[in-house]
Amino acid sequence: MLTNKGPDRETVASRRQHSDVTTRILTAMSRRDREALMRFYLDRQSEEQIEADLGLTETEFRLIKSRARARYDNECLQRIA
């Protein structure tokens, strides 16, 4: 009988490292950029809701989200590599 013991130590360590890196990157971002990314990607709020709450136009939000995501991706690649 096979039992699922859960992730191995290497997987757990990798996940922990990724979580730590993500936290450091998000903490270093401006409040506005961090909030835009977290609300859109983690909380899955609509663009319209975030725009209304932050007082942004559709174009402003998309630009903020795009630039913040690019900075996040770049930082993540640099820190994990």
C-alpha positions in Angstrom: 0.0 0.0 0.0 1.4 3.4 -1.0 0.9 6.3 1.3 1.2 9.9 0.5 3.7 11.3 2.9 3.5 14.8 1.5 6.3 16.8 -0.1 9.9 15.8 0.4 12.4 18.0 2.3 13.8 19.5 -0.9 10.3 20.5 -2.1 9.5 22.1 1.3 12.8 24.0 1.4 12.3 25.2 -2.2 8.7 26.4 -1.4 10.0 28.1 1.8 12.8 29.9 -0.2 10.3 31.0 -2.8 7.9 32.3 -0.2 10.7 34.2 1.6 11.9 35.8 -1.7 8.3 36.7 -2.6 7.8 38.4 0.8 11.1 40.4 0.5 10.3 41.5 -3.1 6.7 42.6 -2.2 7.9 44.4 0.9 10.4 46.4 -1.1 7.8 47.6 -3.6 5.8 50.8 -3.1 2.5 50.3 -1.3 0.5 51.0 -4.4 2.4 48.5 -6.6 2.3 45.8 -3.8 -1.4 46.4 -3.3 -2.2 46.3 -7.0 -0.4 43.0 -7.5 -1.7 41.3 -4.3 -5.3 42.3 -4.9 -5.3 41.3 -8.5 -3.2 38.1 -8.4 -3.7 36.8 -4.9 -7.2 38.1 -3.9 -8.4 37.8 -7.5 -10.3 41.1 -7.3 -11.5 42.6 -10.6 -9.5 45.3 -12.3 -12.6 47.6 -12.1 -12.8 47.2 -8.3 -9.1 47.9 -7.8 -9.2 50.9 -10.1 -12.2 52.3 -8.2 -10.6 51.7 -4.8 -7.3 53.2 -5.8 -8.7 56.0 -7.8 -7.0 54.8 -11.0 -8.1 54.8 -14.7 -8.0 51.6 -16.6 -4.8 52.7 -18.4 -3.1 53.7 -15.1 -3.9 50.4 -13.4 -2.7 48.3 -16.4 0.5 50.2 -16.5 1.1 49.9 -12.8 0.3 46.2 -12.9 2.4 45.5 -15.9 5.5 47.4 -14.5 5.1 46.0 -11.0 4.8 42.4 -12.4 7.9 42.9 -14.6 9.9 44.2 -11.6 8.6 41.3 -9.5 9.5 38.7 -12.2 13.0 40.2 -12.7 13.7 40.4 -8.9 12.5 36.8 -8.4 14.7 35.5 -11.2 17.7 37.3 -9.8 17.2 36.2 -6.3 16.4 32.5 -7.0 19.0 31.9 -9.7 
